[in-house]
Amino acid sequence: MQDISLFSDEDLVRLFKKGNEKAFGILYQRYAPRLKRVIYYYINDYEDVEDVFHDVTLRVIRHIDSFNLKMAFSSWVYQIAINCSKNYIKKNKKSETLIEREKFRLLDEGEGSPSPEDTYLNETDMKEFNRAVDSLSDKFRDVFVLRYAQGVRYAKISEILKCSERTAKWRMKKAVEKIAQYLKEREVI
């Protein structure tokens, strides 16, 4: 018998559609950490991340039959996570801070703690950086978060956001320009 943990995402979806729950467990293990990080970049609350992730998981299970096996599962599931995060924000109007997101990322990577001076400088700069990211419109912010937070390739971003790869790259370029302009105006850079 083959080790199904080596199967592609799409093959695991096929198995899950046929009733193999272990296949979904493998997909869950593959995507849970990545999706939680993306969700955190939108809502900035550890407890709320779990709630939104739970919603994402339920939507995936409920709508798995509508997933087109010719498409990439990763694109589909990231889009669900982004949509659930945005819906959560609209419902709860939570503010977010990049400082907390960055701390989450650093903890996730297991890095040590910075000096008090570095923390102060970083927090001050990060507050402004957060405001700059928050000032972006959704189309620029989505590309920036996927690329910056997850390191998702432009080809995958274009699938997730249903735009061309060229458009995704242009949006990232514009997002960086807008962030830089915002930070220059506030004399952070």
Wavefront OBJ file of the C-alpha trace (Angstrom):
o trace
v 0.000 0.000 0.000
v 1.267 3.459 -0.929
v 2.038 6.183 1.581
v -0.709 8.703 0.793
v 1.175 11.472 2.598
v 3.315 11.666 -0.558
v 0.277 12.255 -2.803
v -0.397 15.605 -4.434
v -3.019 17.875 -2.897
v -5.385 17.165 -5.745
v -4.978 13.382 -5.356
v -5.714 13.747 -1.656
v -8.863 15.713 -2.522
v -9.938 12.875 -4.833
v -9.416 10.373 -2.019
v -11.287 12.557 0.462
v -14.202 12.909 -1.949
v -14.320 9.098 -2.002
v -14.563 9.015 1.798
v -10.934 8.685 2.888
v -10.747 10.916 5.984
v -7.010 10.323 6.398
v -6.528 12.222 3.106
v -8.181 15.305 4.607
v -6.002 14.962 7.709
v -2.899 15.158 5.538
v -4.217 18.245 3.724
v -5.027 19.777 7.099
v -1.475 19.176 8.353
v 0.006 20.644 5.167
v -2.030 23.821 5.173
v -2.998 24.625 8.772
v 0.177 26.546 9.721
v 0.330 28.481 6.442
v -3.348 29.396 6.462
v -3.225 30.453 10.102
v -0.353 32.833 9.303
v -2.284 34.355 6.402
v -5.379 34.732 8.576
v -3.294 36.314 11.332
v -2.014 38.937 8.907
v -5.613 40.005 8.404
v -7.140 39.791 11.890
v -4.224 39.950 14.361
v -5.650 37.970 17.266
v -4.477 34.468 18.123
v -7.845 33.333 19.480
v -9.713 34.809 16.530
v -7.300 33.105 14.133
v -8.508 29.775 15.467
v -12.150 30.786 14.971
v -11.559 31.947 11.412
v -9.429 28.890 10.645
v -12.239 26.694 11.964
v -14.607 28.499 9.579
v -12.149 27.954 6.700
v -11.922 24.253 7.538
v -15.709 23.887 7.615
v -16.079 25.701 4.298
v -13.470 23.485 2.690
v -15.252 20.362 3.913
v -18.699 21.663 2.892
v -17.609 22.820 -0.546
v -14.997 20.212 -1.428
v -17.374 18.725 -4.012
v -17.356 22.032 -5.888
v -13.538 22.078 -6.060
v -12.382 21.698 -9.655
v -9.663 19.027 -9.661
v -8.047 20.697 -12.672
v -7.212 23.686 -10.470
v -4.571 23.924 -7.737
v -5.972 23.107 -4.305
v -3.602 25.611 -2.687
v -5.067 28.502 -4.687
v -8.592 27.479 -3.775
v -7.897 27.092 -0.052
v -5.914 30.353 0.190
v -8.798 32.213 -1.453
v -11.203 30.729 1.102
v -8.886 31.820 3.941
v -8.616 35.361 2.570
v -12.371 35.638 2.078
v -13.137 34.292 5.555
v -10.614 36.727 7.059
v -12.150 39.694 5.243
v -15.650 38.613 6.255
v -14.516 38.347 9.859
v -13.017 41.834 9.760
v -16.216 43.266 8.311
v -18.296 41.604 11.022
v -16.004 42.454 13.913
v -14.216 45.580 12.687
v -11.022 44.492 14.381
v -7.989 46.705 14.002
v -4.714 45.013 13.331
v -1.112 45.783 14.058
v 1.832 44.561 12.094
v 3.897 44.594 15.274
v 1.890 41.684 16.639
v 2.049 39.931 13.282
v 5.809 40.319 13.189
v 6.124 38.995 16.761
v 3.998 36.005 15.729
v 6.244 35.393 12.725
v 9.400 35.658 14.822
v 8.004 33.315 17.464
v 6.980 30.948 14.699
v 10.548 30.958 13.385
v 11.922 30.409 16.900
v 14.138 33.489 16.967
v 15.445 34.938 20.231
v 14.303 38.206 21.743
v 15.708 41.512 20.506
v 17.334 44.078 22.759
v 15.078 46.729 24.364
v 16.528 49.365 21.996
v 15.816 47.206 18.954
v 12.336 46.498 20.261
v 11.558 50.206 20.681
v 12.947 51.137 17.260
v 11.268 48.214 15.607
v 7.922 48.869 17.306
v 7.971 52.533 16.347
v 8.872 51.750 12.759
v 6.516 48.782 12.657
v 3.572 50.928 13.793
v 4.145 53.189 10.823
v 4.731 50.219 8.546
v 1.452 48.721 9.767
v -0.382 51.949 9.026
v 1.162 51.965 5.558
v -0.001 48.395 4.882
v -3.447 49.189 6.289
v -3.706 52.171 3.965
v -3.450 49.908 0.895
v -6.593 48.999 -0.992
v -7.550 45.305 -0.903
v -6.132 44.458 -4.320
v -2.675 45.695 -3.324
v -2.858 44.466 0.257
v -3.850 40.919 -0.734
v -0.847 40.554 -3.035
v 1.471 42.098 -0.447
v 0.274 39.821 2.365
v 0.510 36.660 0.260
v 3.956 37.541 -1.038
v 5.381 39.054 2.179
v 3.766 36.795 4.767
v 3.844 33.543 2.903
v 6.399 33.971 0.169
v 3.797 32.733 -2.286
v 5.024 32.800 -5.879
v 3.421 35.230 -8.281
v 2.025 32.420 -10.431
v 0.167 31.073 -7.383
v -0.937 34.568 -6.304
v -2.428 35.101 -9.744
v -4.427 31.877 -9.353
v -5.596 32.774 -5.858
v -6.649 36.309 -6.764
v -7.855 35.408 -10.257
v -5.634 37.877 -12.084
v -2.702 37.535 -14.444
v 0.786 36.958 -13.071
v 1.818 40.260 -14.604
v -1.004 42.018 -12.748
v 0.035 40.358 -9.476
v 3.614 41.576 -9.957
v 2.411 45.071 -10.844
v 0.193 45.169 -7.752
v 3.119 44.091 -5.554
v 5.327 46.773 -7.107
v 2.632 49.403 -6.511
v 2.047 48.164 -2.948
v 5.744 48.534 -2.146
v 5.820 51.985 -3.773
v 2.768 53.106 -1.787
v 4.244 51.764 1.464
v 7.584 53.473 0.747
v 5.845 56.763 -0.066
v 3.802 56.554 3.129
v 6.941 55.894 5.204
v 8.907 58.681 3.471
v 6.131 61.164 4.200
v 6.371 60.260 7.880
v 10.197 60.343 7.783
v 10.547 56.697 8.786
v 12.785 56.059 5.779
l 1 2 3 4 5 6 7 8 9 10 11 12 13 14 15 16 17 18 19 20 21 22 23 24 25 26 27 28 29 30 31 32 33 34 35 36 37 38 39 40 41 42 43 44 45 46 47 48 49 50 51 52 53 54 55 56 57 58 59 60 61 62 63 64 65 66 67 68 69 70 71 72 73 74 75 76 77 78 79 80 81 82 83 84 85 86 87 88 89 90 91 92 93 94 95 96 97 98 99 100 101 102 103 104 105 106 107 108 109 110 111 112 113 114 115 116 117 118 119 120 121 122 123 124 125 126 127 128 129 130 131 132 133 134 135 136 137 138 139 140 141 142 143 144 145 146 147 148 149 150 151 152 153 154 155 156 157 158 159 160 161 162 163 164 165 166 167 168 169 170 171 172 173 174 175 176 177 178 179 180 181 182 183 184 185 186 187 188 189
